[in-house]
């Protein structure tokens, strides 16, 4: 072996060792995410009446599926709103969550950066900033929007484990005031 190779060998070994330790740490964080999310895994559905700001009650069907991913967990949810004129409006969302540097707090992995890693969206560009946390028997998903004038809107989905399903509490808060709140039970399918 040449002198240059002999000099480089300890550096290569150190880098390789650091990469192995990093891979193990990432694997342990993903395992923790799966352990916290596992009691929630399944498909749930239910209905509720949503009271709008003018007092009108609007029926809505809701469903959510919580499942495992390679690096964390996924939450997919759909709501179908039934309007008085007979029209329906359906919205569906899918977000993967990965461990953050904080215990029991998970970052949304909503797009890939130039290195191929899943990263958060940018709320300063009108995109939602989304994160999740586990507290007791509740999985909470937050979605923060920053308005063009600097105001904010926060959506909060609390999904609490209950016999036979989940208790769902959803609310929208705009600049500190609750705009809408919905509570219902989602049955595990």
TORPA-4810 file (N, C-alpha, C, O; in nm, 3 decimals):
<nodes>
NODE_1_0.085_-0.116_0.000_0.000_0.000_0.000_0.090_0.123_0.000_0.190_0.128_0.071_X
NODE_2_0.053_0.223_-0.081_0.134_0.344_-0.087_0.112_0.428_0.038_0.017_0.407_0.113_X
NODE_3_0.202_0.524_0.059_0.193_0.611_0.176_0.063_0.692_0.175_0.004_0.715_0.281_X
NODE_4_0.018_0.735_0.057_-0.105_0.813_0.047_-0.225_0.729_0.089_-0.311_0.776_0.163_X
NODE_5_-0.231_0.605_0.042_-0.341_0.517_0.080_-0.340_0.489_0.229_-0.444_0.486_0.294_X
NODE_6_-0.220_0.468_0.283_-0.209_0.441_0.427_-0.258_0.561_0.508_-0.319_0.544_0.613_X
NODE_7_-0.232_0.681_0.461_-0.275_0.802_0.531_-0.427_0.820_0.521_-0.490_0.869_0.615_X
NODE_8_-0.485_0.782_0.408_-0.629_0.799_0.387_-0.711_0.691_0.457_-0.827_0.714_0.491_X
NODE_9_-0.654_0.577_0.480_-0.731_0.464_0.535_-0.801_0.497_0.667_-0.919_0.463_0.680_X
NODE_10_-0.737_0.561_0.767_-0.808_0.594_0.891_-0.926_0.689_0.869_-1.028_0.678_0.936_X
NODE_11_-0.912_0.784_0.775_-1.023_0.876_0.746_-1.139_0.801_0.684_-1.255_0.825_0.720_X
NODE_12_-1.111_0.710_0.590_-1.216_0.631_0.527_-1.286_0.544_0.630_-1.409_0.532_0.629_X
NODE_13_-1.210_0.485_0.720_-1.269_0.401_0.825_-1.358_0.486_0.917_-1.465_0.440_0.956_X
NODE_14_-1.317_0.607_0.952_-1.397_0.695_1.037_-1.527_0.735_0.969_-1.633_0.735_1.032_X
NODE_15_-1.520_0.770_0.840_-1.640_0.809_0.766_-1.735_0.690_0.755_-1.856_0.704_0.774_X
NODE_16_-1.682_0.574_0.726_-1.764_0.453_0.716_-1.830_0.423_0.849_-1.948_0.390_0.854_X
NODE_17_-1.756_0.433_0.956_-1.812_0.410_1.089_-1.923_0.510_1.121_-2.026_0.472_1.177_X
NODE_18_-1.902_0.636_1.087_-2.004_0.738_1.113_-2.130_0.711_1.032_-2.241_0.730_1.082_X
NODE_19_-2.114_0.666_0.908_-2.231_0.633_0.825_-2.309_0.514_0.883_-2.432_0.513_0.880_X
NODE_20_-2.238_0.416_0.934_-2.304_0.301_0.996_-2.383_0.345_1.120_-2.497_0.304_1.139_X
NODE_21_-2.322_0.429_1.203_-2.390_0.480_1.323_-2.513_0.561_1.283_-2.618_0.548_1.346_X
NODE_22_-2.502_0.645_1.181_-2.614_0.725_1.133_-2.727_0.635_1.083_-2.843_0.659_1.115_X
NODE_23_-2.695_0.533_1.007_-2.796_0.440_0.956_-2.867_0.368_1.070_-2.989_0.350_1.065_X
NODE_24_-2.794_0.329_1.172_-2.855_0.264_1.289_-2.947_0.362_1.361_-3.057_0.324_1.401_X
NODE_25_-2.904_0.486_1.379_-2.986_0.587_1.447_-3.116_0.613_1.371_-3.222_0.623_1.432_X
NODE_26_-3.107_0.624_1.239_-3.226_0.646_1.158_-3.320_0.526_1.169_-3.441_0.542_1.179_X
NODE_27_-3.264_0.407_1.167_-3.345_0.286_1.182_-3.416_0.281_1.317_-3.532_0.242_1.325_X
NODE_28_-3.346_0.321_1.423_-3.407_0.324_1.557_-3.519_0.427_1.565_-3.621_0.402_1.628_X
NODE_29_-3.501_0.543_1.502_-3.605_0.646_1.503_-3.728_0.598_1.427_-3.840_0.622_1.471_X
NODE_30_-3.709_0.531_1.314_-3.822_0.477_1.239_-3.894_0.370_1.319_-4.017_0.361_1.314_X
NODE_31_-3.819_0.289_1.393_-3.880_0.186_1.477_-3.964_0.250_1.587_-4.073_0.201_1.617_X
NODE_32_-3.915_0.359_1.646_-3.992_0.430_1.748_-4.121_0.486_1.689_-4.226_0.478_1.751_X
NODE_33_-4.114_0.543_1.569_-4.233_0.599_1.503_-4.337_0.491_1.482_-4.455_0.511_1.508_X
NODE_34_-4.292_0.375_1.434_-4.386_0.265_1.411_-4.447_0.217_1.543_-4.566_0.185_1.547_X
NODE_35_-4.368_0.212_1.650_-4.420_0.166_1.780_-4.526_0.261_1.834_-4.626_0.215_1.889_X
NODE_36_-4.506_0.392_1.819_-4.605_0.488_1.867_-4.731_0.487_1.781_-4.841_0.503_1.833_X
NODE_37_-4.715_0.470_1.652_-4.828_0.475_1.559_-4.905_0.344_1.551_-5.023_0.344_1.516_X
NODE_38_-4.840_0.233_1.581_-4.901_0.100_1.559_-5.039_0.083_1.621_-5.126_0.026_1.555_X
NODE_39_-5.066_0.129_1.744_-5.201_0.111_1.799_-5.310_0.181_1.715_-5.428_0.146_1.727_X
NODE_40_-5.272_0.277_1.632_-5.367_0.352_1.551_-5.388_0.290_1.413_-5.481_0.328_1.342_X
NODE_41_-5.303_0.195_1.373_-5.311_0.139_1.238_-5.449_0.082_1.212_-5.505_0.010_1.296_X
NODE_42_-5.503_0.114_1.096_-5.632_0.062_1.055_-5.707_0.165_0.972_-5.658_0.274_0.946_X
NODE_43_-5.827_0.126_0.933_-5.916_0.212_0.855_-6.039_0.241_0.939_-6.096_0.150_0.999_X
NODE_44_-6.079_0.368_0.943_-6.189_0.413_1.027_-6.283_0.499_0.943_-6.240_0.568_0.850_X
NODE_45_-6.413_0.495_0.976_-6.508_0.580_0.903_-6.624_0.619_0.993_-6.654_0.552_1.092_X
NODE_46_-6.688_0.731_0.958_-6.802_0.780_1.034_-6.861_0.902_0.967_-6.820_0.941_0.857_X
NODE_47_-6.959_0.963_1.034_-7.029_1.080_0.981_-7.045_1.183_1.091_-7.038_1.151_1.210_X
NODE_48_-7.068_1.307_1.050_-7.093_1.415_1.146_-7.172_1.525_1.076_-7.175_1.532_0.953_X
NODE_49_-7.234_1.610_1.156_-7.295_1.731_1.104_-7.204_1.847_1.141_-7.174_1.869_1.259_X
NODE_50_-7.161_1.920_1.040_-7.071_2.033_1.061_-7.156_2.159_1.062_-7.234_2.184_0.970_X
NODE_51_-7.141_2.239_1.167_-7.215_2.365_1.175_-7.129_2.475_1.115_-7.018_2.501_1.161_X
NODE_52_-7.183_2.539_1.011_-7.109_2.648_0.946_-7.125_2.776_1.026_-7.201_2.780_1.123_X
NODE_53_-7.055_2.881_0.987_-7.059_3.007_1.060_-7.199_3.068_1.066_-7.232_3.139_1.161_X
NODE_54_-7.283_3.041_0.963_-7.420_3.095_0.964_-7.518_3.005_1.039_-7.638_3.034_1.043_X
NODE_55_-7.468_2.896_1.100_-7.553_2.808_1.179_-7.611_2.690_1.102_-7.675_2.603_1.162_X
NODE_56_-7.591_2.686_0.972_-7.641_2.577_0.890_-7.565_2.449_0.923_-7.443_2.451_0.939_X
NODE_57_-7.638_2.338_0.933_-7.575_2.208_0.958_-7.557_2.136_0.825_-7.651_2.121_0.747_X
NODE_58_-7.434_2.092_0.802_-7.400_2.027_0.675_-7.349_1.887_0.705_-7.252_1.872_0.779_X
NODE_59_-7.414_1.781_0.649_-7.367_1.645_0.674_-7.235_1.617_0.603_-7.210_1.663_0.492_X
NODE_60_-7.152_1.540_0.672_-7.020_1.507_0.617_-6.984_1.364_0.656_-6.999_1.325_0.772_X
NODE_61_-6.937_1.287_0.559_-6.880_1.155_0.584_-6.729_1.170_0.592_-6.670_1.247_0.517_X
NODE_62_-6.668_1.096_0.685_-6.524_1.106_0.704_-6.463_0.967_0.715_-6.524_0.875_0.769_X
NODE_63_-6.343_0.954_0.664_-6.269_0.828_0.680_-6.121_0.861_0.694_-6.073_0.963_0.647_X
NODE_64_-6.050_0.771_0.760_-5.906_0.787_0.777_-5.842_0.648_0.778_-5.898_0.553_0.833_X
NODE_65_-5.727_0.640_0.716_-5.646_0.518_0.723_-5.508_0.557_0.775_-5.444_0.648_0.722_X
NODE_66_-5.464_0.487_0.878_-5.333_0.512_0.936_-5.252_0.384_0.918_-5.295_0.276_0.958_X
NODE_67_-5.135_0.397_0.856_-5.058_0.278_0.819_-4.908_0.302_0.836_-4.863_0.414_0.859_X
NODE_68_-4.835_0.195_0.823_-4.690_0.191_0.838_-4.622_0.235_0.708_-4.673_0.209_0.599_X
NODE_69_-4.508_0.302_0.721_-4.422_0.330_0.606_-4.281_0.285_0.644_-4.255_0.247_0.758_X
NODE_70_-4.193_0.291_0.548_-4.055_0.249_0.572_-3.988_0.331_0.682_-3.914_0.277_0.764_X
NODE_71_-4.015_0.463_0.684_-3.946_0.551_0.777_-4.034_0.608_0.888_-3.986_0.685_0.971_X
NODE_72_-4.161_0.572_0.892_-4.251_0.629_0.993_-4.392_0.575_0.977_-4.415_0.455_0.986_X
NODE_73_-4.487_0.667_0.952_-4.626_0.625_0.934_-4.696_0.720_0.838_-4.648_0.830_0.811_X
NODE_74_-4.812_0.677_0.786_-4.890_0.753_0.688_-5.030_0.774_0.742_-5.089_0.685_0.803_X
NODE_75_-5.083_0.893_0.719_-5.223_0.924_0.750_-5.289_0.968_0.620_-5.246_1.064_0.557_X
NODE_76_-5.394_0.895_0.581_-5.473_0.928_0.462_-5.615_0.954_0.509_-5.673_0.871_0.579_X
NODE_77_-5.671_1.068_0.471_-5.809_1.093_0.513_-5.889_1.157_0.401_-5.836_1.226_0.314_X
NODE_78_-6.019_1.131_0.407_-6.113_1.181_0.308_-6.236_1.234_0.380_-6.281_1.176_0.478_X
NODE_79_-6.289_1.345_0.331_-6.418_1.394_0.380_-6.507_1.422_0.259_-6.462_1.475_0.158_X
NODE_80_-6.633_1.384_0.273_-6.732_1.407_0.169_-6.841_1.495_0.230_-6.905_1.456_0.328_X
NODE_81_-6.861_1.613_0.173_-6.961_1.708_0.221_-7.082_1.701_0.129_-7.068_1.700_0.007_X
NODE_82_-7.201_1.695_0.190_-7.327_1.688_0.116_-7.398_1.822_0.126_-7.441_1.861_0.234_X
NODE_83_-7.409_1.893_0.015_-7.469_2.026_0.012_-7.622_2.017_-0.003_-7.675_1.916_-0.051_X
NODE_84_-7.690_2.123_0.038_-7.836_2.128_0.030_-7.887_2.117_-0.113_-7.998_2.068_-0.137_X
NODE_85_-7.806_2.162_-0.210_-7.849_2.156_-0.351_-7.827_2.018_-0.414_-7.849_2.000_-0.533_X
NODE_86_-7.782_1.921_-0.332_-7.761_1.785_-0.381_-7.620_1.756_-0.429_-7.586_1.641_-0.457_X
NODE_87_-7.537_1.858_-0.439_-7.398_1.838_-0.483_-7.314_1.786_-0.367_-7.343_1.811_-0.250_X
NODE_88_-7.210_1.713_-0.403_-7.115_1.664_-0.303_-6.977_1.720_-0.334_-6.943_1.749_-0.449_X
NODE_89_-6.899_1.734_-0.229_-6.762_1.782_-0.244_-6.673_1.686_-0.167_-6.693_1.666_-0.047_X
NODE_90_-6.575_1.628_-0.234_-6.484_1.533_-0.171_-6.343_1.588_-0.168_-6.292_1.639_-0.268_X
NODE_91_-6.279_1.577_-0.051_-6.139_1.616_-0.036_-6.064_1.498_0.023_-6.112_1.434_0.117_X
NODE_92_-5.946_1.470_-0.031_-5.861_1.362_0.020_-5.718_1.412_0.037_-5.669_1.493_-0.043_X
NODE_93_-5.654_1.364_0.142_-5.517_1.403_0.172_-5.438_1.279_0.213_-5.492_1.187_0.275_X
NODE_94_-5.311_1.276_0.178_-5.220_1.171_0.222_-5.089_1.237_0.265_-5.028_1.311_0.189_X
NODE_95_-5.049_1.208_0.388_-4.924_1.266_0.438_-4.845_1.158_0.510_-4.898_1.088_0.596_X
NODE_96_-4.718_1.145_0.474_-4.626_1.057_0.545_-4.557_1.139_0.653_-4.523_1.255_0.632_X
NODE_97_-4.536_1.077_0.768_-4.469_1.144_0.879_-4.343_1.066_0.915_-4.342_0.943_0.916_X
NODE_98_-4.237_1.141_0.942_-4.108_1.082_0.979_-4.064_1.143_1.112_-4.106_1.253_1.147_X
NODE_99_-3.981_1.072_1.187_-3.935_1.125_1.316_-3.863_1.258_1.301_-3.793_1.281_1.202_X
NODE_100_-3.881_1.345_1.400_-3.804_1.469_1.406_-3.698_1.452_1.515_-3.681_1.343_1.569_X
NODE_101_-3.629_1.557_1.547_-3.530_1.551_1.654_-3.594_1.550_1.793_-3.525_1.534_1.893_X
NODE_102_-3.726_1.568_1.798_-3.799_1.572_1.925_-3.878_1.443_1.942_-3.941_1.395_1.848_X
NODE_103_-3.874_1.389_2.062_-3.946_1.265_2.091_-4.096_1.286_2.074_-4.151_1.386_2.122_X
NODE_104_-4.162_1.195_2.008_-4.308_1.192_1.988_-4.359_1.304_1.898_-4.480_1.325_1.889_X
NODE_105_-4.271_1.378_1.829_-4.311_1.481_1.734_-4.259_1.438_1.597_-4.142_1.402_1.582_X
NODE_106_-4.347_1.441_1.497_-4.314_1.390_1.365_-4.334_1.497_1.258_-4.434_1.568_1.258_X
NODE_107_-4.237_1.507_1.169_-4.242_1.603_1.059_-4.312_1.539_0.940_-4.300_1.419_0.914_X
NODE_108_-4.386_1.622_0.869_-4.448_1.575_0.745_-4.340_1.565_0.637_-4.256_1.654_0.624_X
NODE_109_-4.345_1.458_0.563_-4.253_1.439_0.451_-4.336_1.456_0.324_-4.388_1.359_0.269_X
NODE_110_-4.347_1.582_0.278_-4.443_1.613_0.173_-4.382_1.633_0.035_-4.455_1.630_-0.065_X
NODE_111_-4.253_1.652_0.027_-4.189_1.663_-0.104_-4.043_1.624_-0.091_-3.990_1.619_0.020_X
NODE_112_-3.979_1.598_-0.203_-3.839_1.559_-0.202_-3.752_1.680_-0.232_-3.783_1.760_-0.321_X
NODE_113_-3.642_1.691_-0.158_-3.547_1.799_-0.186_-3.450_1.752_-0.295_-3.467_1.643_-0.349_X
NODE_114_-3.350_1.833_-0.326_-3.257_1.799_-0.434_-3.176_1.673_-0.405_-3.119_1.614_-0.497_X
NODE_115_-3.170_1.632_-0.277_-3.096_1.511_-0.241_-3.185_1.389_-0.233_-3.138_1.280_-0.198_X
NODE_116_-3.316_1.405_-0.265_-3.408_1.293_-0.262_-3.468_1.266_-0.126_-3.536_1.165_-0.108_X
NODE_117_-3.444_1.354_-0.028_-3.500_1.337_0.106_-3.636_1.406_0.116_-3.656_1.512_0.058_X
NODE_118_-3.728_1.346_0.190_-3.859_1.404_0.212_-3.847_1.521_0.309_-3.784_1.508_0.414_X
NODE_119_-3.907_1.635_0.274_-3.898_1.755_0.358_-4.035_1.823_0.369_-4.129_1.790_0.296_X
NODE_120_-4.045_1.918_0.462_-4.165_1.997_0.484_-4.187_2.094_0.367_-4.095_2.129_0.294_X
NODE_121_-4.314_2.137_0.352_-4.345_2.244_0.259_-4.312_2.377_0.325_-4.283_2.380_0.445_X
NODE_122_-4.317_2.486_0.249_-4.277_2.618_0.299_-4.400_2.706_0.324_-4.464_2.749_0.228_X
NODE_123_-4.433_2.734_0.452_-4.552_2.815_0.480_-4.539_2.959_0.431_-4.641_3.026_0.413_X
NODE_124_-4.420_3.009_0.408_-4.403_3.145_0.358_-4.436_3.154_0.209_-4.442_3.263_0.152_X
NODE_125_-4.456_3.039_0.146_-4.496_3.035_0.005_-4.643_2.996_-0.008_-4.688_2.961_-0.117_X
NODE_126_-4.718_3.002_0.103_-4.860_2.968_0.100_-4.886_2.819_0.111_-5.001_2.775_0.098_X
NODE_127_-4.782_2.741_0.135_-4.797_2.596_0.150_-4.820_2.564_0.298_-4.774_2.639_0.385_X
NODE_128_-4.891_2.455_0.327_-4.915_2.421_0.468_-4.790_2.364_0.534_-4.714_2.289_0.473_X
NODE_129_-4.771_2.400_0.661_-4.666_2.340_0.743_-4.736_2.238_0.831_-4.822_2.274_0.912_X
NODE_130_-4.701_2.111_0.816_-4.776_2.003_0.881_-4.682_1.923_0.971_-4.568_1.895_0.934_X
NODE_131_-4.733_1.887_1.090_-4.659_1.801_1.181_-4.759_1.720_1.262_-4.879_1.750_1.264_X
NODE_132_-4.710_1.616_1.329_-4.795_1.530_1.410_-4.726_1.502_1.542_-4.604_1.514_1.555_X
NODE_133_-4.808_1.465_1.640_-4.752_1.426_1.769_-4.842_1.322_1.833_-4.960_1.311_1.802_X
NODE_134_-4.782_1.246_1.923_-4.855_1.150_2.005_-4.852_1.201_2.148_-4.746_1.238_2.199_X
NODE_135_-4.967_1.203_2.213_-4.977_1.239_2.355_-5.085_1.150_2.415_-5.200_1.154_2.372_X
NODE_136_-5.047_1.071_2.514_-5.139_0.973_2.574_-5.191_0.881_2.465_-5.112_0.814_2.399_X
NODE_137_-5.320_0.876_2.446_-5.382_0.788_2.346_-5.429_0.866_2.224_-5.519_0.822_2.153_X
NODE_138_-5.369_0.984_2.200_-5.415_1.072_2.092_-5.304_1.099_1.991_-5.192_1.132_2.028_X
NODE_139_-5.339_1.085_1.864_-5.254_1.126_1.753_-5.313_1.258_1.704_-5.428_1.263_1.661_X
NODE_140_-5.234_1.364_1.710_-5.279_1.495_1.664_-5.198_1.534_1.541_-5.076_1.523_1.540_X
NODE_141_-5.269_1.579_1.438_-5.207_1.631_1.317_-5.243_1.779_1.309_-5.360_1.816_1.315_X
NODE_142_-5.140_1.863_1.294_-5.158_2.007_1.282_-5.121_2.049_1.140_-5.029_1.995_1.079_X
NODE_143_-5.195_2.147_1.088_-5.166_2.202_0.957_-5.177_2.354_0.966_-5.285_2.408_0.988_X
NODE_144_-5.064_2.423_0.950_-5.057_2.568_0.965_-5.042_2.634_0.828_-4.955_2.598_0.750_X
NODE_145_-5.130_2.733_0.802_-5.123_2.812_0.679_-5.096_2.956_0.717_-5.158_3.008_0.810_X
NODE_146_-5.005_3.022_0.647_-4.978_3.163_0.667_-5.041_3.237_0.549_-5.005_3.213_0.434_X
NODE_147_-5.136_3.328_0.579_-5.204_3.405_0.476_-5.110_3.505_0.410_-5.002_3.534_0.462_X
NODE_148_-5.151_3.557_0.295_-5.070_3.655_0.222_-5.047_3.781_0.305_-4.945_3.848_0.289_X
NODE_149_-5.141_3.814_0.396_-5.126_3.934_0.479_-5.058_3.903_0.613_-5.050_3.992_0.698_X
NODE_150_-5.011_3.780_0.634_-4.939_3.743_0.755_-5.024_3.681_0.863_-4.972_3.638_0.966_X
NODE_151_-5.157_3.675_0.842_-5.244_3.606_0.937_-5.224_3.456_0.924_-5.147_3.411_0.840_X
NODE_152_-5.292_3.380_1.008_-5.274_3.236_1.001_-5.405_3.161_1.017_-5.504_3.214_1.068_X
NODE_153_-5.402_3.039_0.972_-5.511_2.944_0.991_-5.447_2.813_1.035_-5.352_2.765_0.972_X
NODE_154_-5.499_2.757_1.143_-5.447_2.631_1.195_-5.558_2.528_1.199_-5.663_2.552_1.258_X
NODE_155_-5.536_2.415_1.136_-5.629_2.302_1.145_-5.568_2.200_1.239_-5.448_2.171_1.232_X
NODE_156_-5.651_2.146_1.327_-5.603_2.049_1.426_-5.697_1.929_1.423_-5.818_1.942_1.442_X
NODE_157_-5.638_1.811_1.399_-5.712_1.684_1.398_-5.664_1.601_1.516_-5.550_1.553_1.515_X
NODE_158_-5.748_1.583_1.617_-5.717_1.495_1.730_-5.788_1.363_1.706_-5.911_1.359_1.696_X
NODE_159_-5.713_1.255_1.698_-5.770_1.121_1.683_-5.729_1.040_1.804_-5.612_1.002_1.820_X
NODE_160_-5.828_1.013_1.892_-5.803_0.946_2.019_-5.855_0.803_2.014_-5.969_0.780_1.976_X
NODE_161_-5.770_0.708_2.053_-5.811_0.567_2.056_-5.929_0.549_2.150_-5.931_0.605_2.260_X
NODE_162_-6.028_0.470_2.107_-6.146_0.438_2.187_-6.190_0.297_2.150_-6.151_0.245_2.046_X
NODE_163_-6.271_0.235_2.236_-6.321_0.100_2.205_-6.392_0.101_2.070_-6.489_0.174_2.051_X
NODE_164_-6.343_0.020_1.977_-6.407_0.005_1.847_-6.371_0.110_1.745_-6.424_0.109_1.634_X
NODE_165_-6.280_0.203_1.778_-6.245_0.304_1.680_-6.168_0.421_1.735_-6.084_0.407_1.823_X
NODE_166_-6.201_0.540_1.682_-6.133_0.664_1.720_-6.235_0.773_1.748_-6.335_0.785_1.677_X
NODE_167_-6.211_0.852_1.850_-6.285_0.976_1.868_-6.210_1.082_1.789_-6.091_1.103_1.811_X
NODE_168_-6.280_1.149_1.698_-6.219_1.253_1.616_-6.269_1.389_1.662_-6.389_1.411_1.678_X
NODE_169_-6.176_1.479_1.683_-6.209_1.620_1.708_-6.126_1.701_1.609_-6.004_1.692_1.605_X
NODE_170_-6.197_1.780_1.529_-6.134_1.865_1.429_-6.173_2.009_1.458_-6.288_2.038_1.491_X
NODE_171_-6.076_2.099_1.446_-6.111_2.240_1.456_-6.021_2.323_1.365_-5.906_2.288_1.338_X
NODE_172_-6.078_2.434_1.320_-6.003_2.533_1.243_-5.999_2.661_1.324_-6.102_2.710_1.369_X
NODE_173_-5.879_2.713_1.343_-5.859_2.836_1.417_-5.797_2.937_1.321_-5.694_2.911_1.259_X
NODE_174_-5.861_3.054_1.310_-5.808_3.158_1.223_-5.776_3.281_1.308_-5.864_3.338_1.371_X
NODE_175_-5.650_3.319_1.310_-5.604_3.435_1.388_-5.657_3.431_1.532_-5.702_3.532_1.585_X
NODE_176_-5.651_3.313_1.594_-5.686_3.298_1.734_-5.832_3.266_1.764_-5.866_3.242_1.879_X
NODE_177_-5.918_3.266_1.664_-6.060_3.240_1.685_-6.101_3.108_1.620_-6.066_3.081_1.504_X
NODE_178_-6.174_3.025_1.696_-6.222_2.898_1.640_-6.329_2.928_1.536_-6.431_2.991_1.566_X
NODE_179_-6.306_2.882_1.414_-6.399_2.902_1.304_-6.495_2.785_1.288_-6.612_2.802_1.251_X
NODE_180_-6.445_2.666_1.318_-6.525_2.545_1.300_-6.469_2.438_1.391_-6.348_2.426_1.408_X
NODE_181_-6.560_2.360_1.449_-6.519_2.246_1.531_-6.616_2.132_1.505_-6.737_2.152_1.497_X
NODE_182_-6.561_2.012_1.493_-6.640_1.892_1.466_-6.593_1.782_1.558_-6.472_1.762_1.575_X
NODE_183_-6.684_1.711_1.618_-6.651_1.594_1.698_-6.739_1.479_1.653_-6.860_1.495_1.635_X
NODE_184_-6.678_1.361_1.636_-6.754_1.244_1.597_-6.674_1.118_1.634_-6.558_1.126_1.674_X
NODE_185_-6.738_1.006_1.620_-6.672_0.876_1.644_-6.653_0.808_1.509_-6.746_0.800_1.429_X
NODE_186_-6.532_0.760_1.484_-6.502_0.685_1.362_-6.486_0.538_1.399_-6.403_0.503_1.482_X
NODE_187_-6.565_0.453_1.337_-6.564_0.310_1.364_-6.451_0.243_1.288_-6.429_0.271_1.171_X
NODE_188_-6.380_0.154_1.356_-6.273_0.080_1.290_-6.335_-0.025_1.200_-6.417_-0.106_1.245_X
NODE_189_-6.296_-0.024_1.072_-6.351_-0.119_0.973_-6.289_-0.256_0.988_-6.322_-0.348_0.914_X
</nodes>
